[in-house]
Structure formats: structure tokens, C-alpha cells
Amino acid sequence: MIPVAERSGHCEIRAGCRVRKIETGNGDLVTGAFYFDPRGKEVKQRARAVVVCANGAETPRLLLMSKSNRFPQGLGNSNGLVGRYFMVIQA
Ligand SMILES: Cc1cc2nc3c(=O)[nH]c(=O)nc-3n(C[C@H](O)[C@H](O)[C@H](O)COP(=O)(O)OP(=O)(O)OC[C@H]3O[C@@H](n4cnc5c(N)ncnc54)[C@H](O)[C@@H]3O)c2cc1C
């Protein structure tokens, strides 16, 4: 799907970058993300929407790292449950 998405002209892959925080403005909506590029330089990327898809451990970690005055417990965590009760089920 990635080559298809790139051909659309609406997708650019920035490999080797690590998001450290999703930014929210003064309101409830996200405004972008801060990430480290492969050289360790911090970059601020503005965005109207952020899709968090960093798998089972990194997704809650990123939400918890995205604290702000408006969201002191991190994003999507008004009940304090993000990152709790994680289970690994082995067949
Ligand atoms: C050993 C093993 C075997 C599996 N076999 C199968 C199988 O046979 N069939 C099947 O259907 N599923 C299988 N799975 C499960 C499947 O791999 C996952 O369900 C699937 O990859 C999840 O896709 P995803 O896009 O949600 O997450 P991922 O594929 O894990 O992608 C998450 C991405 O987020 C990136 N990321 C994490 N944190 C950050 C950050 N802070 N900033 C930027 N990027 C970040 C990671 O580098 C990664 O590239 C297997 C998993 C494992 C571990």
C-alpha cells in the first residue's frame, strides 16, 4: 500500500524518524508533531490530523509523552487507563 500511497502525491515516507510528542494547541485539536530526524535533529511538523499507529507499546507511550497543560495525563487519557492492562497473549 505504501507505493500506492506515494504515487497519490499525498504521502511522503520519512524513514528513520521518531515522533516524541504530538502537539495540541490551545484547544482540543492536534496541531502537529515533534520528531527527531535520523540525525537527531528535532523537527516540528504541522498537521491537521495525526494518525497514531505505533503498535501496542509505542502507541500508548507516545500518547503519554504528549502531555500539555490542557492534557496533563497525556492524550486520550482522561481516565488514566492508557498504557495499563496491556496483555500479551501467547498461543
Ligand atoms: C513475530 C510476529 C509474527 C507475526 N505474524 C503475523 C502473521 O503471520 N499474520 C498477521 O496478520 N500478523 C502477524 N503479526 C502481527 C503484525 O505484525 C501486526 O499486527 C502488524 O504489523 C501491526 O501493524 P501496525 O501498522 O499496527 O504496527 P507495526 O507494523 O508494528 O508498525 C508500527 C510502526 O510504528 C513505528 N514507530 C513506533 N514508535 C514510533 C515513533 N515514536 N515515531 C515514529 N514511528 C514509530 C515502528 O517503527 C513501526 O514501523 C506478527 C507479529 C509478530 C511480532
The ligand as a MOL file (V3000), in Angstrom:
LIG
                    3D

  0  0  0     0  0            999 V3000
M  V30 BEGIN CTAB
M  V30 COUNTS 53 58 0 0 0
M  V30 BEGIN ATOM
M  V30 1 C 6.7840 -12.3880 15.3360 0
M  V30 2 C 5.4920 -11.8030 14.7880 0
M  V30 3 C 4.7960 -12.5170 13.8200 0
M  V30 4 C 3.5990 -12.0320 13.3120 0
M  V30 5 N 2.9410 -12.7600 12.3670 0
M  V30 6 C 1.7960 -12.2840 11.8570 0
M  V30 7 C 1.1090 -13.0230 10.8380 0
M  V30 8 O 1.5260 -14.0860 10.4120 0
M  V30 9 N -0.0400 -12.5210 10.3640 0
M  V30 10 C -0.5480 -11.3530 10.8200 0
M  V30 11 O -1.6050 -10.9560 10.3360 0
M  V30 12 N 0.0940 -10.6390 11.7640 0
M  V30 13 C 1.2370 -11.0820 12.2920 0
M  V30 14 N 1.8720 -10.3540 13.2650 0
M  V30 15 C 1.2570 -9.1460 13.7660 0
M  V30 16 C 1.5090 -7.9870 12.7980 0
M  V30 17 O 2.9040 -7.8640 12.6230 0
M  V30 18 C 0.9730 -6.7470 13.4230 0
M  V30 19 O -0.3760 -6.9350 13.7920 0
M  V30 20 C 1.0530 -5.6100 12.4200 0
M  V30 21 O 2.3650 -5.4200 11.9830 0
M  V30 22 C 0.5920 -4.3510 13.1090 0
M  V30 23 O 0.7120 -3.3110 12.1760 0
M  V30 24 P 0.8130 -1.8480 12.6540 0
M  V30 25 O 0.9530 -0.9990 11.4270 0
M  V30 26 O -0.2930 -1.5530 13.6040 0
M  V30 27 O 2.1460 -1.7910 13.5340 0
M  V30 28 P 3.6400 -2.0390 13.0790 0
M  V30 29 O 3.7470 -2.8540 11.8420 0
M  V30 30 O 4.3540 -2.5090 14.3130 0
M  V30 31 O 4.1300 -0.5840 12.7210 0
M  V30 32 C 4.3560 0.3900 13.7430 0
M  V30 33 C 5.4320 1.3190 13.2050 0
M  V30 34 O 5.4970 2.4470 14.0660 0
M  V30 35 C 6.8550 2.8120 14.1760 0
M  V30 36 N 7.0120 3.6050 15.3930 0
M  V30 37 C 6.9120 3.2230 16.6880 0
M  V30 38 N 7.1010 4.2580 17.5150 0
M  V30 39 C 7.3270 5.3330 16.7230 0
M  V30 40 C 7.6260 6.7130 16.9860 0
M  V30 41 N 7.6910 7.2090 18.2380 0
M  V30 42 N 7.8230 7.5240 15.9250 0
M  V30 43 C 7.7560 7.0470 14.6540 0
M  V30 44 N 7.4830 5.7610 14.3460 0
M  V30 45 C 7.2750 4.9220 15.3680 0
M  V30 46 C 7.6050 1.4790 14.2150 0
M  V30 47 O 8.9570 1.6830 13.8700 0
M  V30 48 C 6.8360 0.6980 13.1630 0
M  V30 49 O 7.3800 0.8960 11.8830 0
M  V30 50 C 3.0850 -10.8010 13.7820 0
M  V30 51 C 3.8080 -10.0940 14.7370 0
M  V30 52 C 4.9720 -10.5900 15.2380 0
M  V30 53 C 5.7580 -9.8040 16.3010 0
M  V30 END ATOM
M  V30 BEGIN BOND
M  V30 1 1 1 2
M  V30 2 1 2 3
M  V30 3 2 2 52
M  V30 4 2 3 4
M  V30 5 1 4 5
M  V30 6 1 4 50
M  V30 7 2 5 6
M  V30 8 1 6 7
M  V30 9 1 6 13
M  V30 10 2 7 8
M  V30 11 1 7 9
M  V30 12 1 9 10
M  V30 13 2 10 11
M  V30 14 1 10 12
M  V30 15 2 12 13
M  V30 16 1 13 14
M  V30 17 1 14 15
M  V30 18 1 14 50
M  V30 19 1 15 16
M  V30 20 1 16 17
M  V30 21 1 16 18
M  V30 22 1 18 19
M  V30 23 1 18 20
M  V30 24 1 20 21
M  V30 25 1 20 22
M  V30 26 1 22 23
M  V30 27 1 23 24
M  V30 28 2 24 25
M  V30 29 1 24 26
M  V30 30 1 24 27
M  V30 31 1 27 28
M  V30 32 2 28 29
M  V30 33 1 28 30
M  V30 34 1 28 31
M  V30 35 1 31 32
M  V30 36 1 32 33
M  V30 37 1 33 34
M  V30 38 1 33 48
M  V30 39 1 34 35
M  V30 40 1 35 36
M  V30 41 1 35 46
M  V30 42 1 36 37
M  V30 43 1 36 45
M  V30 44 2 37 38
M  V30 45 1 38 39
M  V30 46 1 39 40
M  V30 47 2 39 45
M  V30 48 1 40 41
M  V30 49 2 40 42
M  V30 50 1 42 43
M  V30 51 2 43 44
M  V30 52 1 44 45
M  V30 53 1 46 47
M  V30 54 1 46 48
M  V30 55 1 48 49
M  V30 56 2 50 51
M  V30 57 1 51 52
M  V30 58 1 52 53
M  V30 END BOND
M  V30 END CTAB
M  END
